[in-house]
Amino acid sequence: MDSRNPRRGWRLGGPVFVVGFIASLVFGAVLARGSVFLPTATVGQLRGYYDHSGTAVAVSSLLQLVAAAGLLRFGLGASIAVGADRRARFAMWLAAGAFAVSSALALALAAVAARADDDTLLVLARLTLAAGGPIHLTGLAGLLWYVSRSALAQGRGPRWLVLFGVAVGPLLLLSLVSIPVPAVTRAEPLWRLLAAVWITGVSAVGLGRTPPCAVPPTGTDSPATG
């Protein structure tokens, strides 16, 4: 095994990411005073939500930062385990980094919502949405694609799982359409679910080498009988 590979614990990063993200949604919804749909929110809606739901935003953002750390560990371990090249690591940093930046921007929104001008609020909200949505999912797309392709080439992991990653990776790039067409953001839960299935599967079974199928002995290989 590559000496740079985190020998223990990298597979735990997957559940930390998935559970942390789900928990952020749950706690954010429970603690929030109202709701807001970022792609179409007006300045007044943004100001009202982030000014009055500071606790919800803080708890949700902190959980997402924990999730980003889990994704970073998982992605690094998976990339090294299959010998994926630096493109997989770049995708990993993009996915985890954009997710963390989105969380930090949400905290900034909550901190300045009461006094910031309209343009500042709109810019921060759009950056928060872009970083945590299409940019983050683009990084996940690359991570799934490059790790799964490397695993497939080396005969690692369950074949169905790596083929799933190869197929799903490009689909996640459809999230980029939400940048010019904000309504497409409503499809993001599907892309996140598909990525979560792959991450959970890899975390559960790993990416070890698939044992070769046993070949039954032929008549010529059998010992002679007298």
Contacts in CASP RR format, 6 or more apart in sequence:
PFRMAT RR
TARGET T0000
AUTHOR 0000-0000-0000
METHOD contacts of the structure
MODEL  1
MDSRNPRRGWRLGGPVFVVGFIASLVFGAVLARGSVFLPTATVGQLRGYY
DHSGTAVAVSSLLQLVAAAGLLRFGLGASIAVGADRRARFAMWLAAGAFA
VSSALALALAAVAARADDDTLLVLARLTLAAGGPIHLTGLAGLLWYVSRS
ALAQGRGPRWLVLFGVAVGPLLLLSLVSIPVPAVTRAEPLWRLLAAVWIT
GVSAVGLGRTPPCAVPPTGTDSPATG
1 7 0 8 1.000
1 81 0 8 1.000
2 80 0 8 1.000
2 81 0 8 1.000
2 83 0 8 1.000
4 80 0 8 1.000
5 77 0 8 1.000
5 80 0 8 1.000
5 81 0 8 1.000
6 73 0 8 1.000
6 76 0 8 1.000
6 77 0 8 1.000
6 80 0 8 1.000
9 73 0 8 1.000
10 73 0 8 1.000
10 74 0 8 1.000
10 75 0 8 1.000
10 76 0 8 1.000
10 77 0 8 1.000
10 78 0 8 1.000
10 81 0 8 1.000
11 74 0 8 1.000
11 202 0 8 1.000
11 203 0 8 1.000
11 204 0 8 1.000
11 206 0 8 1.000
12 70 0 8 1.000
12 73 0 8 1.000
12 74 0 8 1.000
12 203 0 8 1.000
13 70 0 8 1.000
13 71 0 8 1.000
13 73 0 8 1.000
13 74 0 8 1.000
13 203 0 8 1.000
14 70 0 8 1.000
14 71 0 8 1.000
14 73 0 8 1.000
14 74 0 8 1.000
14 199 0 8 1.000
14 200 0 8 1.000
14 202 0 8 1.000
14 203 0 8 1.000
15 200 0 8 1.000
15 203 0 8 1.000
16 66 0 8 1.000
16 67 0 8 1.000
16 69 0 8 1.000
16 70 0 8 1.000
16 71 0 8 1.000
16 73 0 8 1.000
16 74 0 8 1.000
17 67 0 8 1.000
17 68 0 8 1.000
17 70 0 8 1.000
17 71 0 8 1.000
17 74 0 8 1.000
17 199 0 8 1.000
18 67 0 8 1.000
18 196 0 8 1.000
18 199 0 8 1.000
18 200 0 8 1.000
19 67 0 8 1.000
20 63 0 8 1.000
20 64 0 8 1.000
20 66 0 8 1.000
20 67 0 8 1.000
21 63 0 8 1.000
21 64 0 8 1.000
21 67 0 8 1.000
21 192 0 8 1.000
21 196 0 8 1.000
23 63 0 8 1.000
24 59 0 8 1.000
24 60 0 8 1.000
24 61 0 8 1.000
24 63 0 8 1.000
24 64 0 8 1.000
24 67 0 8 1.000
25 60 0 8 1.000
27 56 0 8 1.000
27 59 0 8 1.000
27 60 0 8 1.000
27 63 0 8 1.000
28 53 0 8 1.000
28 56 0 8 1.000
28 57 0 8 1.000
28 59 0 8 1.000
28 60 0 8 1.000
29 35 0 8 1.000
29 56 0 8 1.000
30 56 0 8 1.000
31 53 0 8 1.000
31 55 0 8 1.000
31 56 0 8 1.000
31 59 0 8 1.000
31 60 0 8 1.000
32 49 0 8 1.000
32 53 0 8 1.000
32 56 0 8 1.000
32 57 0 8 1.000
33 49 0 8 1.000
33 52 0 8 1.000
33 53 0 8 1.000
33 56 0 8 1.000
34 49 0 8 1.000
34 52 0 8 1.000
34 53 0 8 1.000
35 49 0 8 1.000
36 45 0 8 1.000
36 46 0 8 1.000
36 49 0 8 1.000
38 46 0 8 1.000
38 125 0 8 1.000
38 126 0 8 1.000
38 128 0 8 1.000
38 129 0 8 1.000
38 185 0 8 1.000
39 129 0 8 1.000
39 178 0 8 1.000
39 182 0 8 1.000
39 183 0 8 1.000
39 185 0 8 1.000
40 182 0 8 1.000
41 49 0 8 1.000
41 125 0 8 1.000
43 118 0 8 1.000
43 121 0 8 1.000
43 122 0 8 1.000
46 109 0 8 1.000
46 113 0 8 1.000
46 121 0 8 1.000
46 122 0 8 1.000
46 125 0 8 1.000
47 113 0 8 1.000
47 114 0 8 1.000
47 121 0 8 1.000
48 113 0 8 1.000
49 113 0 8 1.000
50 57 0 8 1.000
50 109 0 8 1.000
50 110 0 8 1.000
50 113 0 8 1.000
50 121 0 8 1.000
51 110 0 8 1.000
51 113 0 8 1.000
51 114 0 8 1.000
53 110 0 8 1.000
54 110 0 8 1.000
57 106 0 8 1.000
57 107 0 8 1.000
57 109 0 8 1.000
57 110 0 8 1.000
58 107 0 8 1.000
58 110 0 8 1.000
60 103 0 8 1.000
60 106 0 8 1.000
61 103 0 8 1.000
61 104 0 8 1.000
61 106 0 8 1.000
61 107 0 8 1.000
62 103 0 8 1.000
64 99 0 8 1.000
64 100 0 8 1.000
64 102 0 8 1.000
64 103 0 8 1.000
65 100 0 8 1.000
65 103 0 8 1.000
65 104 0 8 1.000
67 99 0 8 1.000
68 96 0 8 1.000
68 97 0 8 1.000
68 99 0 8 1.000
68 100 0 8 1.000
68 103 0 8 1.000
69 96 0 8 1.000
70 96 0 8 1.000
71 92 0 8 1.000
71 95 0 8 1.000
71 96 0 8 1.000
71 99 0 8 1.000
72 92 0 8 1.000
72 93 0 8 1.000
72 96 0 8 1.000
72 97 0 8 1.000
74 199 0 8 1.000
74 202 0 8 1.000
74 203 0 8 1.000
75 88 0 8 1.000
75 92 0 8 1.000
75 96 0 8 1.000
75 143 0 8 1.000
75 147 0 8 1.000
76 89 0 8 1.000
76 92 0 8 1.000
78 84 0 8 1.000
78 88 0 8 1.000
78 143 0 8 1.000
78 147 0 8 1.000
78 202 0 8 1.000
78 207 0 8 1.000
79 88 0 8 1.000
79 89 0 8 1.000
79 92 0 8 1.000
79 143 0 8 1.000
79 146 0 8 1.000
79 147 0 8 1.000
81 156 0 8 1.000
81 206 0 8 1.000
81 207 0 8 1.000
81 208 0 8 1.000
82 147 0 8 1.000
82 150 0 8 1.000
82 151 0 8 1.000
82 154 0 8 1.000
82 156 0 8 1.000
82 207 0 8 1.000
83 150 0 8 1.000
83 154 0 8 1.000
84 146 0 8 1.000
84 147 0 8 1.000
84 149 0 8 1.000
84 150 0 8 1.000
85 146 0 8 1.000
85 150 0 8 1.000
87 142 0 8 1.000
87 146 0 8 1.000
88 142 0 8 1.000
88 143 0 8 1.000
88 146 0 8 1.000
88 147 0 8 1.000
88 150 0 8 1.000
91 138 0 8 1.000
91 139 0 8 1.000
91 140 0 8 1.000
91 141 0 8 1.000
91 142 0 8 1.000
91 143 0 8 1.000
91 145 0 8 1.000
91 146 0 8 1.000
92 139 0 8 1.000
92 143 0 8 1.000
94 135 0 8 1.000
94 136 0 8 1.000
94 138 0 8 1.000
94 139 0 8 1.000
95 136 0 8 1.000
95 137 0 8 1.000
95 138 0 8 1.000
95 139 0 8 1.000
95 140 0 8 1.000
95 142 0 8 1.000
95 143 0 8 1.000
97 136 0 8 1.000
98 131 0 8 1.000
98 132 0 8 1.000
98 133 0 8 1.000
98 135 0 8 1.000
98 136 0 8 1.000
98 139 0 8 1.000
99 131 0 8 1.000
99 132 0 8 1.000
99 136 0 8 1.000
101 131 0 8 1.000
101 132 0 8 1.000
102 128 0 8 1.000
102 129 0 8 1.000
102 131 0 8 1.000
102 132 0 8 1.000
102 133 0 8 1.000
102 136 0 8 1.000
105 124 0 8 1.000
105 127 0 8 1.000
105 128 0 8 1.000
105 131 0 8 1.000
106 128 0 8 1.000
108 124 0 8 1.000
109 121 0 8 1.000
109 124 0 8 1.000
109 125 0 8 1.000
109 128 0 8 1.000
112 120 0 8 1.000
112 121 0 8 1.000
112 124 0 8 1.000
113 121 0 8 1.000
116 124 0 8 1.000
129 185 0 8 1.000
130 179 0 8 1.000
133 175 0 8 1.000
133 178 0 8 1.000
133 185 0 8 1.000
133 188 0 8 1.000
134 175 0 8 1.000
134 176 0 8 1.000
134 178 0 8 1.000
134 179 0 8 1.000
137 172 0 8 1.000
137 173 0 8 1.000
137 175 0 8 1.000
137 188 0 8 1.000
137 191 0 8 1.000
137 192 0 8 1.000
137 195 0 8 1.000
138 172 0 8 1.000
138 173 0 8 1.000
138 175 0 8 1.000
138 176 0 8 1.000
139 172 0 8 1.000
140 169 0 8 1.000
140 172 0 8 1.000
140 195 0 8 1.000
141 169 0 8 1.000
141 170 0 8 1.000
141 171 0 8 1.000
141 172 0 8 1.000
141 173 0 8 1.000
142 169 0 8 1.000
142 172 0 8 1.000
144 165 0 8 1.000
144 166 0 8 1.000
144 168 0 8 1.000
144 169 0 8 1.000
144 172 0 8 1.000
144 195 0 8 1.000
144 198 0 8 1.000
145 165 0 8 1.000
145 166 0 8 1.000
145 169 0 8 1.000
145 170 0 8 1.000
147 202 0 8 1.000
147 207 0 8 1.000
148 161 0 8 1.000
148 162 0 8 1.000
148 163 0 8 1.000
148 164 0 8 1.000
148 165 0 8 1.000
148 166 0 8 1.000
148 169 0 8 1.000
148 198 0 8 1.000
149 166 0 8 1.000
150 156 0 8 1.000
151 157 0 8 1.000
151 162 0 8 1.000
151 207 0 8 1.000
152 159 0 8 1.000
152 162 0 8 1.000
152 163 0 8 1.000
152 166 0 8 1.000
154 209 0 8 1.000
155 162 0 8 1.000
155 209 0 8 1.000
155 210 0 8 1.000
156 162 0 8 1.000
156 207 0 8 1.000
156 208 0 8 1.000
156 209 0 8 1.000
156 210 0 8 1.000
157 205 0 8 1.000
157 206 0 8 1.000
157 207 0 8 1.000
157 208 0 8 1.000
157 209 0 8 1.000
157 210 0 8 1.000
158 205 0 8 1.000
158 210 0 8 1.000
159 210 0 8 1.000
161 198 0 8 1.000
161 201 0 8 1.000
161 202 0 8 1.000
161 205 0 8 1.000
162 207 0 8 1.000
164 197 0 8 1.000
164 198 0 8 1.000
165 198 0 8 1.000
168 194 0 8 1.000
168 195 0 8 1.000
168 197 0 8 1.000
168 198 0 8 1.000
169 195 0 8 1.000
171 191 0 8 1.000
171 194 0 8 1.000
172 191 0 8 1.000
172 194 0 8 1.000
172 195 0 8 1.000
174 184 0 8 1.000
174 187 0 8 1.000
174 191 0 8 1.000
175 184 0 8 1.000
175 187 0 8 1.000
175 188 0 8 1.000
175 191 0 8 1.000
177 184 0 8 1.000
178 184 0 8 1.000
178 185 0 8 1.000
178 187 0 8 1.000
178 188 0 8 1.000
END
